[in-house]
Amino acid sequence: FVKYSSLAMYGIISLLFVFVYFKYGKSPKSSYFSKYNREFIDDYNVEIIDYLMNKKITPNAMSASIMNLIYKKNISVTELESKGKKKDYEFTLENTKNINESEKILIEFLFDKVSKRIDSSEKKVFSTIELKKYADGTKTCDTFISSYTKWKNNILNISKKENFYEKSSVPSFIGVFITFIVGLIFIMALNYGVDFIPTYLLLFLVIVFLIYCLLVDKKTSKGSLHYD
């Protein structure tokens, strides 16, 4: 039973790989075939592009948000004198007009927690040097992670509402169920001393399959179009 069921599971897992890919992993083709787009795709935050491209929020999103605040003239920036190759900058909060919720969280974090400095014109300022020290400091590291996580989760919640990716728990269920079945076969092989190499190799295959099922994602028609 162990030998035949092990061999059968190779075929079953192979078929399920194909099924999960086409049903839950292959994104629909979009109608966009131009070389470039002249206009902004839609009126959503620049940070959301990071989620669209990677299905997660990376440090690039914070850089994009700061650059967008500079573009909107909420923040001004000046380059600091530096001896090394890496450049450092100082940012000044000019105003908080027309900022969204995530930008408000970011501004409070950078200008009220990372730096509480006020320049000669009574404006709040912070520098990249202060940001690096704040992130690496033993006393402030936890606060940095907490504040960054709060901002990141806010962006994630907004991004998910854009419906770029399909939501389904079916692939995870399939992966866990097949792993459970293979686990039973593996336990039987050990209990009855079945010396059959394919049974033991099956364990590695099902782990790969489980990881794929847990990580697989599929864009919606909107997600594919905006991604392209």
N, C-alpha and C positions, 0 to 999 in steps of 0.2 A: 504493500500500500504506500509506504513512504517513497519508494523508488518511482512508482508510476505517478503518484500525486506530485512529486517534485518536478518530473518532466512535464507534466500537464501545466504546472504553474508557470513554467518558462513561456509556454504558448499564451496562457491567459494574461500574464503581465505584459508581454509584447503587444497583444491586441489592445489592452487597456492603455498602454503608452500612446498608441495611435489614436484611440478614442478620445482620451483626455486632451491630446494636442489639438485635434481638429474641433472638438466641441468646446473646450474651455481655454485653449492656448493660442489658437490662430486667430488673430484680429482680422476683422473685415477690411477689404480693400476700400480705399477712399477714392473720391472722384477728382482729387487734386493731383495734377501732373505738371504744373508749371515749374520753372527753374527757381523762381523766388516770388515772394508775396509783397506787394507794395504797401499794404495797410496792416494795422494791428488786427489780429485774428478776432479778438473779442474784448469786452470791457471787464477783464478780470485782473487781479493783482499780478504783478510781474513774478512774485514768488511762486505762484501756482504753475508757472511754466516748468519749474523744477520738478514738481509732482507729475506733471504731464509727461515729461521726458524720462523720469526715473522711478515713478510710483513711490517716491519718498522725498523727504525734505533734507537737502544737504547744506553745508555751509555756503554754497553758491547762492542759495536763496537769500541769505542775510546780506551778502554783497550786492545782490540785485536790488534788494529793498532799499539799501542805503543809497545806491546810485540813482534809484528812481526818486528818492526824496531830494537828492541834489538836483536832479532834472526838474522837479516841481518847485525848486527854490525854497523848500522847507529847511534845507541844510546847505551851508556853504562849506567849502573845503580848501585848505591851503597845505602845500607840501612843506614838511619840516626838513631842516638841514640834517643830512645823514652822512656818516663817514663810510659806511658799508655800501654794498650793492643794493640791499633791500631799502625801499623807500618807506618813510613814515609820513602820516598825514594827521592834521588836526581838523576836527569838524565842529562847526558852530551852528547851534539851533537858531534859525532865523524866525520861524513862525510855525504854527501847527494848523494852518489853514488846509481844508480839504484832505485831511488824512483819514485813513480807514482804521478799523479796530486793530488790526495786526501791526500797522505802522505806529499806532499810539503805544502799544505794548513795547515795541522795539525802541522807540524814542525814550520812554520812561526807563527802560533797562540801561540804555547807553548813557543817557545824560543825568539820570538821577541815582544810579547805582554804580556803574563803572567809574564815572567821574562826577564830582559835585562842584567842579570848578566853574567860576563865573569870570568872564573877561572884563576888560575896562568899560565896555559898553553894556554891562549887566546882562550878557547873554551866556547861556550854558554852552560849555565846550567839552570835548573829549578827544583823545588822540589814540592812534593805533598802538602806541607804546603802552598807554594805560590799559587798553583792552587786553593786550597780551599779559601784562602783569596781573590783572584781575583774574584772568582765566587760569593762570599758573599758580596763583597765590594759595597757600595752604588754608588760610582763613576765608578766602573769598571764592575758592573753587566750587564749593557746594552751592553757593548762591548763584554763581554763574551758570552752572548746570541747570539749576531750578528755573531760573529766569529764561534761559535759552529753550528749555523744554516747554515752558508755558507758551512762549511765542511760536515754537515749532508745532505744538499741538493745535494752536489756533489756526495756523496755516493749513494743517492737515484736515481739520474739520471743514474749513471753507473749500479746500480743494476737492474733497470727496463729494461735495454737493454739486460740483460741476459735471458729475457723471461721465468721467473719462474712461472708467474701467467697469466691467461687469462684476457684479457681486454674486458669488455662488460658493456654498460650502460643500458641494458635491465632490469635487476633486479631492478635498481633504478627507472626506468620509471614505471614498474609494481607497485612497492610500492607506488609511489606518486599518480598514477592514482587511485588505489583502495582506498587510503586514501581520495582522493578528493570525490569519490562516497559515501563513508561512511560519510564524512562530510556533504554532501547534505542531506543524510537520517537523520542524527542527527539534522540538522537545521529544517527540515520538522517536526520532532518529537517535537521540542521545539515550533515551530510556531503553530502547531495544537493541542498542549497539549496532545500528545500521551503518556500515562503512561504505557510504555512497557519496563520492566527491560532489556531484551536481547538487545534492541537497545542501551542502555547506556553502557552495558558491551562490546558491539561490538567496542566501541571507544577504549577501552584498548587493545583489540585484534589487531586492525588494527595498533595501535602504535607499538606494538611488531613486527608485520609483516613488517612495514616500516623500523624499525631499522635493522631487519634481512636482508632486501633487500639492504639496504645501506652498510652493513658491509660484506655481503657474498662474498667469493672469492673462486676461483678454480685454483689449480695448473695445469700447462701444464704437458705433459709427461716428459719433461726434469726436471721440478720443482719437480714432485713426485719422480723421480729416484734419483736426487741429495739430496732431503730431506731425503729419506730412507737411 
